[in-house]
Amino acid sequence: MKNETTYTIPFDTMEAFMAAALKGVGVPEADAKICADILISADKRGIDSHGIGRLKPIYYDRIKKGIQHPVTEFEIVKETFTTAVIDGHDGMGHVIAKRAMQMAIDKAKVYGMGMTVVRNSTHYGFAGYYPLMAIENNMIGITGTNARPSIAPTFGVENMLGTNPITFGMPSDEPFPFVLDCATSVSQRGKIEVYDRENKELPDGWVIDRQGKSRTDTKQILIDLVKGEAALTPLGGIGEDTGGYKGYGYATVVEILSAALQGGSFLKGLLGFDPNGNAQPYHLGHFFIAINIDNFIEPDAFKKTTGDILRDLRNSDKMPGQERIYTAGEKEYDVWLQRKNTGVPVNDALIKDILDIKAELGLNQYNFPFEK
């Protein structure tokens, strides 16, 4: 790996720059701020696969290519007291998802539970953001989304399922909540993109070729995932011996909940290409669930029990050579404590993206330390 200098950019500066960049390609100012808030929330927690690293290739470039609409049309297709079906008309996934999650929360405030489902959306960023919204309202939050095909079914080699995260968030009495936010594959494209930016090869077992053999050549893998010549392995890895069928099954659950309830697209329908090979919107689907804890038990009692569970897990006997056991959400909190006074780390690849956007849009009001 080549040596490179990493700079840190204050969170406020980076968030404002991302909002300005999205506004510059036609996203209304209020919506651009929502998108930037969700992106910077990932960077604050060390989820570098879903922050500034996604701004240019996933949102900015797709808007410029005409396969994502900068102005979001949020259509409620069907609604009951506790549910809603939403069509996002291929607008900004962050904006669609935040509003859909808020609808689920509002319904849960009145009726105890709320669920909304979305069709024709786009990449909605760091999935943990939406359960965190529920947690702020003393609720349990759950979300999932399908994605462009990446994962091969167990015993298969064709990328059929997306990385399809299923994400849970629960409040506790600790400084950080329990938030389990992970793909149903061993890894996911965003993390592979991080390896690519760092010029690192992948670990064995993350990706297979058309013969079912493991591949580690990061840069070519990103190309071949699009071409269908490589596929991600499901959680549990290759075959059944280490439980790959479990990740495959969970990915399928997310696919069904992200497509069947809302009449949305699925599997190869999410490739982002029409039958003639022309780029088109991805037509993603999402689901959001909010559960009002107060309808079951006093919230502080729930938080205390949750905290006791997490503390007991962390305080259990450790493997030889290991100093610490973590619970979900703890590492992200630790990163926040480390970064809150420094900002977002950016390497050469991200610097190039930032400078390209700045030059294209004339955002000369932003001055970054790597320009000195």
C-alpha positions in Angstrom: 0.0 0.0 0.0 1.4 3.4 -0.9 2.1 6.0 1.7 -0.4 8.9 1.8 -1.3 11.8 4.0 -4.6 11.7 5.7 -6.2 15.0 6.6 -9.1 15.7 8.9 -11.9 18.1 8.1 -14.2 19.5 10.8 -17.6 17.9 10.7 -19.5 21.2 10.3 -17.4 22.1 7.3 -17.8 18.7 5.6 -21.5 18.6 6.3 -22.0 22.1 4.8 -19.9 21.2 1.8 -21.9 18.0 1.1 -25.1 19.9 1.3 -23.8 22.6 -1.0 -22.6 19.9 -3.5 -26.0 18.3 -3.6 -27.8 21.6 -3.9 -25.4 22.4 -6.8 -26.8 19.4 -8.8 -30.5 20.3 -8.1 -31.4 18.9 -4.7 -33.6 21.4 -2.9 -31.8 23.1 0.0 -33.8 21.5 2.8 -33.5 18.0 1.2 -29.7 18.5 0.7 -29.3 19.3 4.4 -31.1 16.0 5.3 -28.9 14.0 3.0 -25.7 15.7 4.4 -26.9 15.1 7.9 -27.2 11.4 7.3 -23.9 11.2 5.5 -22.0 13.0 8.2 -23.7 10.9 10.9 -21.9 7.9 9.3 -18.6 9.6 9.3 -19.0 10.6 12.9 -19.4 7.0 13.9 -16.6 5.6 11.8 -18.8 4.1 9.2 -16.5 5.4 6.5 -18.2 3.3 3.8 -21.3 5.4 4.0 -20.2 9.0 4.6 -18.3 11.4 2.4 -16.9 8.4 0.5 -20.4 7.9 -1.0 -21.2 11.5 -1.9 -19.7 11.6 -5.4 -20.0 8.0 -6.8 -23.4 7.2 -5.4 -25.4 10.4 -5.2 -23.7 13.3 -7.1 -22.7 11.2 -10.1 -26.0 9.4 -10.3 -27.9 12.7 -10.3 -25.7 14.0 -13.1 -26.3 10.8 -15.1 -30.0 11.2 -14.8 -30.6 7.9 -12.9 -31.6 9.6 -9.6 -34.0 12.5 -9.3 -32.7 15.4 -7.2 -36.3 16.6 -6.5 -38.1 14.0 -4.4 -41.8 13.1 -5.0 -43.0 11.4 -1.9 -46.3 9.7 -2.7 -48.4 7.9 -0.1 -50.0 5.1 -2.1 -52.0 3.4 0.7 -52.3 4.2 4.4 -53.9 2.9 7.5 -53.7 3.9 11.2 -50.5 1.8 11.6 -49.1 1.3 8.1 -48.3 3.0 4.9 -47.1 2.2 1.4 -44.9 4.9 -0.2 -43.6 5.4 -3.7 -40.4 7.5 -3.8 -40.4 7.9 -7.6 -36.6 7.4 -7.6 -35.9 10.6 -5.6 -33.3 11.1 -2.9 -33.3 7.9 -0.7 -32.3 9.8 2.4 -35.2 12.1 2.2 -37.7 9.3 1.4 -36.4 7.1 4.2 -36.3 9.8 6.9 -39.9 10.8 6.2 -41.0 7.2 6.0 -39.4 6.4 9.4 -40.9 9.5 10.9 -44.3 8.3 9.7 -43.8 4.9 11.4 -42.7 6.7 14.6 -45.8 9.0 14.5 -48.1 6.1 14.1 -46.4 4.2 17.0 -46.9 7.2 19.3 -50.6 6.8 18.9 -51.1 3.1 18.3 -48.1 1.4 19.8 -46.5 0.3 16.5 -46.0 1.6 13.1 -44.7 0.2 9.8 -44.1 1.8 6.5 -42.7 0.3 3.3 -41.2 2.1 0.3 -40.8 1.3 -3.4 -39.0 3.1 -6.2 -36.4 4.7 -3.9 -32.6 5.0 -4.1 -29.7 4.3 -1.8 -30.7 5.6 1.6 -27.2 5.8 3.2 -26.2 4.5 6.6 -29.1 2.3 7.8 -28.5 2.9 11.5 -29.7 6.5 11.2 -33.3 5.5 11.0 -33.5 3.2 14.1 -31.6 6.0 15.9 -34.6 8.3 15.1 -36.9 5.8 16.9 -34.5 5.5 19.9 -34.7 9.3 20.3 -38.5 8.8 20.8 -38.1 5.9 23.4 -38.9 3.4 20.7 -37.3 0.3 19.1 -36.5 0.9 15.5 -36.0 -1.6 12.7 -35.2 -1.0 9.0 -34.0 -3.0 6.0 -33.4 -2.3 2.3 -32.7 -4.3 -0.8 -29.9 -3.3 -3.1 -28.4 -4.0 -6.5 -27.4 -7.7 -6.8 -24.2 -8.6 -5.1 -24.7 -11.8 -3.1 -24.7 -15.3 -4.6 -27.1 -17.8 -3.0 -25.5 -20.6 -1.1 -24.0 -23.1 -3.6 -24.5 -20.5 -6.3 -22.1 -18.2 -8.1 -24.4 -15.6 -9.7 -24.9 -12.4 -7.8 -28.7 -12.3 -7.2 -29.4 -10.6 -3.8 -28.2 -7.2 -2.6 -26.2 -6.8 0.6 -29.6 -6.3 2.2 -28.9 -4.9 5.7 -31.4 -5.5 8.5 -30.9 -3.0 11.2 -32.1 -2.9 14.8 -31.9 -0.1 17.3 -32.8 -0.2 21.0 -32.4 2.4 23.7 -30.4 1.6 26.9 -29.4 3.4 30.1 -25.8 3.7 28.8 -24.3 6.7 26.9 -24.9 4.8 23.6 -27.8 2.7 22.4 -27.7 -0.9 21.1 -27.6 -0.5 17.3 -27.0 -3.6 15.1 -26.4 -2.4 11.6 -24.8 -4.8 9.2 -25.2 -6.3 5.8 -26.3 -9.9 5.3 -23.1 -10.6 3.3 -19.7 -11.2 4.8 -18.8 -7.7 3.7 -20.4 -5.1 1.4 -19.6 -2.9 -1.5 -18.9 0.2 0.6 -16.3 -1.6 2.6 -14.7 -2.9 -0.5 -14.6 0.6 -1.8 -12.8 1.7 1.4 -10.2 -1.1 0.7 -9.9 0.1 -2.9 -9.3 3.7 -1.8 -6.6 2.4 0.5 -5.1 0.2 -2.2 -5.5 -3.0 -0.1 -6.4 -6.5 -1.2 -9.5 -8.1 0.3 -9.4 -10.9 2.9 -10.1 -14.4 1.6 -13.8 -15.5 1.6 -15.4 -12.1 1.0 -15.9 -12.5 -2.8 -16.1 -15.5 -5.1 -15.6 -15.9 -8.9 -17.8 -17.8 -11.3 -16.1 -21.0 -10.3 -16.8 -20.5 -6.6 -13.2 -19.6 -5.7 -12.3 -16.8 -3.4 -10.9 -13.6 -4.9 -9.0 -10.7 -3.3 -8.1 -8.3 -6.2 -10.1 -5.4 -4.9 -10.1 -2.9 -7.8 -11.1 -5.5 -10.4 -13.7 -7.0 -8.1 -15.6 -3.7 -8.0 -15.7 -3.8 -11.8 -16.7 -7.5 -11.9 -19.4 -7.2 -9.4 -21.2 -4.9 -11.9 -20.5 -7.3 -14.8 -21.7 -10.3 -12.8 -18.3 -11.9 -12.9 -17.9 -11.8 -9.1 -20.3 -12.1 -6.2 -20.2 -11.4 -2.4 -20.6 -14.3 0.0 -23.5 -14.3 2.4 -22.9 -14.1 6.2 -21.4 -17.4 7.2 -19.2 -17.6 4.1 -18.9 -20.0 1.2 -21.1 -23.1 1.4 -23.0 -24.4 4.5 -20.2 -25.6 6.8 -19.8 -22.2 8.5 -23.5 -21.2 8.2 -23.6 -19.4 4.9 -27.1 -20.5 4.4 -28.1 -18.3 7.4 -26.9 -15.1 5.8 -28.5 -16.2 2.5 -31.8 -16.7 4.3 -31.7 -13.4 6.1 -30.8 -11.6 2.8 -33.9 -13.2 1.3 -36.1 -12.1 4.2 -34.9 -8.5 3.6 -35.5 -8.9 -0.2 -39.1 -10.0 0.4 -39.9 -7.3 3.0 -38.4 -4.7 0.7 -40.3 -5.7 -2.4 -43.4 -7.9 -1.8 -45.4 -5.7 0.6 -45.0 -2.6 -1.6 -45.2 -4.2 -5.1 -41.6 -3.1 -5.7 -38.7 -4.3 -7.8 -36.4 -7.2 -6.7 -33.3 -9.2 -7.5 -32.1 -8.5 -11.1 -34.7 -5.8 -11.4 -32.4 -3.7 -9.2 -29.3 -3.9 -11.5 -29.6 -0.3 -12.6 -29.7 -1.2 -16.3 -32.5 -1.7 -18.7 -32.6 -4.8 -21.0 -30.6 -2.9 -23.6 -27.8 -2.2 -21.1 -28.7 1.5 -20.6 -28.3 3.0 -17.1 -31.6 3.5 -15.3 -32.8 4.2 -11.7 -32.2 1.4 -9.2 -35.9 1.3 -7.9 -34.9 0.1 -4.4 -37.3 -0.8 -1.6 -37.1 -0.2 2.1 -39.1 -1.0 5.2 -39.3 0.8 8.6 -40.8 -0.4 11.9 -41.2 1.6 15.1 -42.3 0.0 18.4 -43.4 2.2 21.2 -41.8 0.8 24.4 -44.3 2.6 26.6 -47.1 0.4 25.3 -45.3 -2.6 26.8 -43.3 -1.3 29.8 -42.0 1.9 31.4 -39.1 3.0 29.1 -36.6 3.5 31.9 -37.2 -0.1 33.0 -36.6 -1.3 29.4 -33.4 0.7 29.2 -32.1 -0.6 32.5 -32.7 -4.3 31.5 -31.1 -3.6 28.1 -28.1 -2.0 29.8 -27.8 -4.9 32.2 -27.8 -7.4 29.3 -25.1 -5.4 27.5 -22.9 -4.9 30.6 -23.1 -8.6 31.5 -22.1 -9.6 28.0 -19.1 -7.2 28.0 -18.0 -8.4 31.5 -18.1 -12.1 30.6 -15.0 -14.2 30.4 -12.7 -13.1 27.6 -10.8 -15.2 25.1 -7.1 -15.5 25.9 -5.2 -12.6 24.4 -8.3 -10.4 24.2 -8.8 -7.4 26.4 -12.3 -6.4 25.5 -15.7 -7.7 24.5 -17.9 -5.2 22.6 -21.7 -4.9 22.1 -23.3 -3.4 19.0 -23.0 0.3 18.9 -20.1 0.5 21.3 -17.3 0.8 18.7 -19.2 3.5 16.9 -19.5 5.4 20.1 -15.8 5.0 20.8 -15.0 6.4 17.3 -17.3 9.4 18.0 -15.3 10.1 21.2 -12.1 10.0 19.2 -13.3 12.1 16.2 -15.6 14.7 17.8 -12.8 17.2 18.3 -11.0 16.4 15.0 -13.4 15.6 12.2 -13.7 13.4 9.2 -10.5 11.7 8.0 -10.0 11.9 4.2 -7.3 10.2 2.1 -6.1 10.9 -1.5 -9.0 9.3 -3.2 -11.6 11.4 -1.2 -9.5 14.5 -1.6 -9.7 14.1 -5.4 -13.5 13.7 -5.2 -13.9 16.8 -3.0 -11.7 18.9 -5.3 -13.5 17.7 -8.4 -16.8 18.7 -7.0 -15.5 22.0 -5.7 -14.1 22.8 -9.1 -17.2 21.7 -11.1 -19.6 23.7 -8.9 -17.3 26.7 -8.0 -17.6 26.1 -4.3 -14.7 28.3 -3.6 -16.0 29.4 -0.2 -14.7 26.1 1.2 -11.0 26.0 2.0 -9.6 22.6 3.0 -6.2 22.0 4.8 -5.0 19.8 1.9 -5.2 22.8 -0.4 -2.5 24.8 1.5 
